Amino acid sequence: MTSDIKERFDLTTPATKPAHKDHGFHAAYLNLLESGELARRAGIARQHLQACDLCARYCRVDRLRTLQGAVCRIGEHTVVYSYGAHHGEEDVLRGRNGSGTIFFSGRNLRCEFCQNWQISQKRARHQATTEELAAMMLDLQTQGCHNINFVSPSHVVAQILEATLIAARQGLRLPLVYNTGGYDSPEALALLDGVIDIYMPDMKYGDSAIARRYSHVRDYWEVNRAAVREMYRQVGDLQLGENGLAYRGLLVRHLVLPNGLAGTEKVPAFIAREISTNTYLNLMDQYYPCYRAGEIPELSRPVSAAEYREALDIARRLGLARLSG
């Protein structure tokens, strides 16, 4: 890691400031820590890296030895683009002190319109060992952040589990947020059961053919629905403390795309009928053409006000009352 990140924490000294106490809950992973299950999960996850199935790409590459054939191009260690208190997340996550976000480089999706393409596609930032990742988590707790928010974590599940084990042993107590593009494997989600407190998946598309065209993955709609079902089974509806901050549950994001390309009529219908009408849904209107979208006519303009109003109307008609945007 380069000095600009190293200067933000001392890797030899664990954070001593008490965890933020405004959430008033017991983080799920602490139960697994006490029983020894968290250590067992971390060990199993590392074994999965030897024929990686920890995202729905199923590259089956031995990431401990080579990056060749691995779509994410991330090996034994994570690559962290940046980390810090983030005040741009949903109100229920950011609170007063911000969500403690860790942005991972390298992803399992290849979205032509990626709004964070500098993070996801360049990958040339700060390689971090699991000990350094744990130190970041503890530093965010010391800063008073309300949670630890792993952004684009699907390809680094094994490293996250090992870092969580290290950090929890040194006093980490904050809820963990799994902020994912939604292309997650059941193998990874099984390892995360009882570890993650808040799942925040994207539901990007309601059609796998469109997902294949614009994000270059197969069976996105099928994989995504299965993943969201499992996430909901693990954590249920989003629960808020008296302070209005989330401490457990499911929060879904859906970015409305121009020309109906996101399949917005299908996503809220799935949530309402197969998950819960009490699902917290962030229906986002901030799409703008970036990365390669300007070269694709149907993606080369922002979403219109009429398109977004239609998306809201669809969600409301289906009985989804916990909407934000």
Beta strands, then each sheet from edge to edge (+ up, - down):
strand 1: 78-86
strand 2: 99-104
strand 3: 126-128
strand 4: 148-151
strand 5: 176-180
strand 6: 198-201
strand 7: 239-240
strand 8: 246-255
strand 9: 280-284
strand 10: 323-324
sheet 1: 3+ 1- 2+ 4+ 5+ 6+ 8+ 7-
sheet 2: 3+ 1- 2+ 4+ 5+ 6+ 8+ 9+ 10+
end
